[in-house]
Amino acid sequence: MGDCTHCGKAAGWFRSRHNECERKYHAGIERMGPLGREAIRKSGDLAVLAKRAQALAAASFIKDNEIEGVLIKAWEDVVQAALEDGVLTLEEEESLVRAQRHFGWEQHQLNVNGAYTRLVESGAIRDVLDGKLPARFQAEGPLPFNLQKGEQLIWAFTDVKYYEVRTRRSYVGGYQGVSVRIARGVYYRLGGFRGDPVVSPETIHVDTGVLGLTAKHLYFAGPVRSFRVRYDKIVSFTPYSDGIGFQRDAATAKPQALLTGDGWFPYNLVTNLANIHAGRAPAGTGAGAEDAADTDDDDSFELPVVGESHYQKAIESACGGPDTDGVDKIVEASLILEDSNPHDPRAVRVDIYNRTVGYLSRADARRFRASLKPALSRTETITCKARIRGGWDRGEGDRGNYGVWLNLSI
């Protein structure tokens, strides 16, 4: 006869727990999670949270070493909810850091599922969106870069695969002339080979090394290839699901790609660093938008829609489907004040053709709401022009996501 793993009393033949004890245990876990999320998200009294968690654990057969796991899971949930709109506010970061320090959690404990990394990366993106250079990265050991005088490393990525597009030339054709038999199975062909050249691009894995980003340069260092590129010598950046691509400003330059395992963070970081280096406002800050005219020029669509990666099907439907080289289409968008949003009661939703395509970032949503006239009905729909770009599909997995930008000044 076995004993119950919860209460320690006899559980019966071939049983390890009582049904009632198991029910209490799971009910306690389910109650502790929301308590933790509420206290962490709203910067509540964490000492009171710890006491309530202990009392709940005692009444639900939850072991002391399990309490920490439940609260860390609640911390991860708060990170996930804070990043649903793509931007981490300063208040959200401060609440999460406060909980980490109060409970003494180590970084590795919070990063089992990558939550701590996402928190730090999102904070870095907020820094550059505010026009500041992030100072969050700490290298573990020396890095293989010879930085210029006064240059500070902002971020580095290890185990980065570097690819180049190279041209392969082959010939299609055949031999001209007649064949003369010399011996059994051996022939000699009179004439020569004549054919037409066929040129095709091919993506080649050149090296694997370390990618570094500073306020002025993109660095790559590997055993085979090392280079440094100044941001103003790069014509364009391309986002990939697992990295970034870029094209240098040179007549003979071929596309290059750096695969880091993640595309969102390095692309947003490097493009905004390039904007700061060029003296332009970082994307998403809205700086200069008040001077933009209501035209269809690129510069007039400066307000980005965030979270659009979750609504790619709706955006694809709005622009008529994917294209080999992507799309660039201007449509009408509707902005809805979504007061019932469970994650942010001040959210602003963006719809195109009555389908949700994303949201304004939390900071932009608050600026947008503040710009509305007090007499404006909370149910009234505000419309503006939107630009949809991206969505290329070149085959063999080379696909790009759609992005949406609004012609709106806030």
C-alpha positions in Angstrom: 0.0 0.0 0.0 1.5 3.4 -1.0 1.4 6.7 0.7 0.0 9.9 -0.8 2.8 12.1 -2.1 0.9 15.2 -0.9 -0.4 14.5 2.6 1.8 11.5 3.4 -1.1 9.3 4.5 -2.0 5.9 3.1 -3.4 6.3 -0.4 -4.5 2.7 -1.1 -3.3 -0.1 -3.2 -1.4 0.9 -6.4 -2.0 4.6 -5.7 0.4 7.4 -5.0 -2.0 10.2 -4.1 -5.5 11.0 -3.0 -7.8 12.5 -5.6 -8.8 15.3 -3.2 -5.2 16.1 -2.4 -4.4 16.2 -6.1 -7.3 18.6 -6.7 -6.2 20.9 -3.9 -2.6 20.8 -5.2 -3.6 21.9 -8.8 -6.1 24.4 -7.5 -3.3 26.0 -5.4 -1.0 26.2 -8.4 -3.7 27.8 -10.5 -4.4 30.4 -7.8 -0.8 31.2 -7.1 0.0 32.1 -10.8 -2.5 35.0 -11.1 -1.5 36.3 -7.6 2.1 36.5 -8.9 1.3 38.0 -12.2 -0.9 40.7 -10.6 1.7 41.7 -8.0 4.6 41.7 -10.5 2.7 43.6 -13.3 1.3 46.3 -11.0 4.4 46.7 -8.8 2.4 45.4 -5.8 3.7 44.5 -2.4 6.0 41.6 -3.1 6.5 40.8 0.6 2.8 40.3 0.9 2.9 38.2 -2.2 5.5 35.9 -0.7 3.4 35.5 2.5 0.2 34.8 0.5 2.1 32.3 -1.6 3.4 30.5 1.5 0.0 30.3 3.0 -1.5 29.0 -0.2 1.2 26.5 -0.5 0.7 25.2 3.0 -3.1 24.7 2.3 -2.5 23.1 -1.1 0.4 20.7 -0.4 2.7 22.8 -2.6 6.4 22.3 -1.6 8.6 25.2 -0.7 10.9 24.5 -3.7 7.9 24.6 -6.0 6.8 28.1 -5.0 9.8 29.7 -6.7 9.0 27.8 -9.9 5.4 29.0 -10.0 6.4 32.7 -9.3 9.1 32.5 -12.0 6.5 31.2 -14.4 4.3 34.2 -13.5 7.3 36.5 -14.1 7.7 35.0 -17.6 4.0 35.4 -18.3 4.3 39.1 -17.4 7.2 39.5 -19.8 5.2 37.8 -22.6 2.2 40.0 -22.0 4.4 43.2 -21.9 5.9 42.3 -25.3 2.7 41.4 -27.2 2.7 44.9 -28.7 6.4 44.7 -29.6 7.5 47.5 -27.2 8.6 47.2 -23.5 7.7 50.4 -21.6 10.0 51.7 -18.8 7.3 51.0 -16.2 7.0 47.4 -17.3 10.7 46.8 -17.2 11.1 48.4 -13.8 8.3 46.2 -12.3 10.0 43.1 -13.7 13.4 44.0 -12.5 12.0 44.9 -9.1 10.5 41.4 -8.7 13.8 39.8 -9.8 15.8 41.7 -7.2 13.2 41.2 -4.4 13.2 37.4 -4.8 16.9 37.2 -5.7 16.4 35.3 -8.9 19.5 34.7 -11.0 19.5 35.5 -14.7 19.8 31.8 -15.7 16.7 31.0 -13.7 14.7 33.5 -15.6 16.1 32.6 -19.0 15.2 28.9 -19.1 12.6 29.7 -21.7 14.4 32.8 -23.0 12.2 35.4 -21.1 15.2 37.3 -19.6 16.9 37.6 -23.0 13.7 38.9 -24.5 13.4 41.4 -21.7 16.9 42.8 -22.1 16.6 42.9 -25.9 13.3 44.7 -25.8 14.8 47.2 -23.4 17.7 47.8 -25.8 15.2 48.4 -28.6 13.3 51.0 -26.5 16.6 52.7 -25.8 17.4 53.2 -29.5 13.8 54.2 -30.2 14.3 57.0 -27.6 17.5 58.0 -29.5 19.8 56.6 -26.8 22.6 54.0 -27.3 22.0 50.9 -25.2 24.5 50.0 -22.5 23.1 46.6 -21.6 25.4 44.1 -23.3 28.3 42.6 -21.3 30.7 40.4 -23.2 31.9 37.1 -21.6 35.5 37.3 -22.4 37.4 39.1 -25.2 35.8 39.6 -28.6 37.7 39.5 -31.9 37.1 43.1 -33.0 39.6 45.9 -33.4 37.3 48.7 -32.5 38.2 52.3 -33.6 39.3 54.8 -31.0 36.4 55.8 -28.7 34.1 53.2 -30.2 31.9 51.2 -27.8 30.5 47.8 -28.5 26.7 47.9 -28.2 25.9 44.3 -28.9 27.5 41.0 -30.1 26.1 37.8 -31.4 28.1 34.6 -31.4 27.9 31.5 -33.8 26.7 33.7 -36.6 26.6 32.2 -40.1 27.8 34.5 -42.8 26.5 34.1 -46.4 27.3 35.7 -49.7 25.5 35.6 -53.0 27.9 34.6 -55.7 27.5 34.2 -59.4 27.8 30.7 -60.9 28.5 30.5 -64.7 27.9 27.3 -66.7 27.5 26.5 -70.4 24.6 24.8 -72.1 25.3 23.3 -75.6 27.1 20.4 -77.2 30.0 19.3 -79.4 30.0 20.1 -83.1 31.3 17.8 -85.8 31.4 14.1 -86.4 32.7 11.2 -84.3 35.4 8.8 -85.6 35.8 5.3 -84.1 39.3 4.7 -83.0 38.9 1.4 -81.1 36.2 -0.5 -79.5 34.3 1.9 -77.3 36.6 4.7 -78.0 35.7 7.6 -80.3 37.3 10.9 -81.3 35.0 13.9 -82.1 36.1 16.3 -84.7 35.2 19.9 -83.9 34.8 21.7 -80.6 32.3 22.4 -77.9 29.9 25.2 -78.5 27.4 26.5 -76.0 25.7 29.5 -74.4 26.7 30.8 -71.0 24.1 30.5 -68.2 24.6 32.8 -65.2 22.8 32.1 -61.9 23.1 33.5 -58.4 24.0 31.1 -55.6 24.0 31.7 -51.8 27.2 30.4 -50.3 28.0 29.8 -46.6 31.4 31.5 -46.2 32.1 31.5 -42.5 30.8 31.3 -39.0 31.9 33.8 -36.4 30.9 36.8 -34.2 28.7 39.7 -35.3 29.3 43.0 -33.4 27.3 46.3 -33.6 28.6 49.7 -32.5 27.2 53.2 -33.0 29.1 53.5 -36.3 29.9 50.1 -37.7 28.8 46.5 -38.3 31.6 44.1 -37.6 32.0 40.4 -38.5 35.0 38.3 -37.4 35.5 34.6 -38.3 38.3 32.2 -39.1 38.0 32.8 -42.8 36.4 36.2 -43.3 36.5 39.4 -41.2 35.1 42.8 -42.2 33.9 46.1 -40.9 31.1 48.1 -42.6 30.1 51.7 -41.8 26.3 52.1 -41.6 26.3 54.9 -44.2 28.0 52.5 -46.7 25.0 50.1 -46.5 22.2 50.8 -49.0 19.6 48.6 -47.4 18.8 46.1 -44.7 16.6 43.0 -45.2 14.8 41.3 -42.3 14.8 37.5 -42.2 13.2 35.2 -39.7 16.6 34.1 -38.4 18.9 37.0 -39.2 19.5 40.1 -41.4 20.7 40.8 -44.9 22.4 43.9 -46.2 23.6 45.4 -49.5 26.7 47.6 -49.6 26.9 50.8 -51.5 29.1 49.6 -54.4 28.5 48.8 -58.0 29.9 45.3 -57.7 28.5 44.5 -54.3 26.4 41.4 -53.9 23.8 40.7 -51.1 25.2 39.5 -47.8 23.4 37.8 -45.0 24.2 37.2 -41.3 22.1 34.5 -39.6 21.9 34.9 -35.8 19.0 32.5 -35.1 16.6 35.5 -34.5 15.6 38.2 -37.0 13.5 40.6 -35.0 16.1 41.9 -32.6 19.2 42.3 -34.7 17.2 43.9 -37.6 15.5 46.4 -35.3 18.7 47.2 -33.4 20.9 47.7 -36.5 18.4 49.7 -38.5 17.8 52.1 -35.6 21.6 52.4 -34.9 22.0 53.3 -38.6 19.3 55.9 -38.3 21.0 57.4 -35.2 24.4 57.4 -37.0 22.8 59.2 -40.0 21.2 61.8 -37.7 17.7 60.5 -38.5 15.0 59.9 -36.0 14.8 56.2 -35.0 11.9 54.3 -36.5 8.8 54.4 -34.3 9.6 57.5 -32.3 7.3 59.7 -34.4 9.9 62.5 -34.5 9.3 64.7 -37.4 6.0 63.2 -38.2 4.2 66.4 -37.4 5.9 68.0 -40.4 4.9 65.3 -42.8 2.3 66.2 -45.4 -0.6 64.0 -46.3 1.1 62.5 -49.4 2.1 59.1 -50.6 5.8 59.8 -50.3 7.9 57.2 -48.3 8.7 59.8 -45.6 5.1 60.5 -44.8 4.5 56.9 -43.6 6.5 57.2 -40.4 4.3 55.6 -37.7 4.9 51.8 -37.6 2.2 49.3 -36.7 3.5 46.7 -34.2 2.6 43.0 -33.7 1.9 42.6 -37.4 3.8 39.3 -37.4 0.7 37.8 -35.7 -1.6 39.1 -38.5 0.3 38.2 -41.7 -2.7 36.4 -43.3 -5.0 39.4 -42.8 -2.3 41.7 -44.3 -1.8 39.4 -47.2 -5.5 39.4 -47.9 -5.5 43.2 -47.9 -2.8 43.5 -50.5 -3.8 40.7 -52.8 -1.3 38.0 -51.9 2.5 37.5 -52.0 4.7 38.5 -54.9 8.1 37.5 -56.0 9.6 40.9 -55.2 7.1 41.9 -52.5 4.4 44.5 -52.5 4.2 48.2 -51.9 0.5 49.2 -51.6 -1.3 52.1 -50.0 -4.7 51.4 -48.4 -7.0 52.9 -45.9 -6.7 51.9 -42.2 -9.0 52.3 -39.3 -7.8 53.0 -35.7 -10.0 51.7 -32.9 -9.7 52.6 -29.2 -9.7 49.1 -27.7 -10.6 49.8 -24.1 -11.6 46.2 -23.5 -8.1 44.9 -24.3 -7.2 42.5 -21.4 -3.4 43.4 -21.6 -3.7 47.1 -22.1 -6.9 49.1 -21.6 -5.4 52.0 -23.6 -4.6 49.9 -26.6 -5.2 51.2 -30.1 -6.0 48.6 -32.7 -5.3 49.0 -36.4 -7.8 47.4 -38.9 -7.6 47.2 -42.7 -10.7 46.1 -44.6 -12.4 45.3 -41.2 -9.6 42.8 -40.3 -7.0 43.4 -37.6 -3.5 43.9 -38.8 -1.7 45.0 -35.6 -1.6 47.7 -33.0 0.1 51.0 -32.2 3.0 50.5 -29.7 2.1 51.3 -26.1 3.9 54.6 -26.3 2.4 55.6 -29.6 -1.1 54.5 -28.4 -0.9 56.8 -25.4 0.4 59.7 -27.6 -2.4 59.1 -30.0 -5.1 59.0 -27.3 -3.7 62.2 -25.8 -3.9 63.9 -29.2 -7.7 63.2 -29.5 -10.2 65.9 -28.8 -11.9 65.4 -25.4 -15.3 65.6 -27.1 -14.5 62.7 -29.6 -16.7 59.7 -29.1 -14.8 56.7 -27.7 -16.5 54.5 -30.3 -15.7 56.8 -33.3 -13.4 55.3 -35.8 -10.4 57.3 -37.0 -9.1 56.6 -40.5 -5.8 57.3 -42.2 -3.7 56.0 -45.1 -1.5 53.0 -44.5 1.4 51.6 -46.5 1.9 47.8 -46.8 5.4 46.7 -47.8 7.3 43.4 -47.9 5.8 39.9 -48.4 8.1 38.7 -51.1 8.2 35.0 -51.9 11.2 33.9 -54.0 10.8 30.2 -53.4 13.0 27.7 -51.4 12.0 29.3 -48.1 13.1 32.9 -49.0 10.0 34.7 -47.8 9.6 38.1 -46.1 6.9 39.3 -43.7 4.6 42.2 -44.4 5.0 45.5 -42.6 2.5 48.3 -42.1 3.2 52.0 -41.6 0.6 54.8 -41.1 0.5 58.2 -42.6 -0.4 59.8 -39.2 1.0 62.6 -37.1 0.7 62.2 -33.3 
